[in-house]
């Protein structure tokens, strides 16, 4: 096995452990990440629209 495959398997196991042992905290973390991605996308859209408006 190469190191990359071991790292992926280890990360997956750690993620599953976190989701199974603390589902509420996992859901909150995913919600926060999605909120940050939404804010970043809105900021990028605002930037691009301001650039093309002149």
Buried (B, 14 or more C-beta within 10 A) or exposed (E): EEEEEEEEEEEEEEEEEEBEEEEEEBEEEEEEEEEEEEEEEEEEEEEEEEEEEE
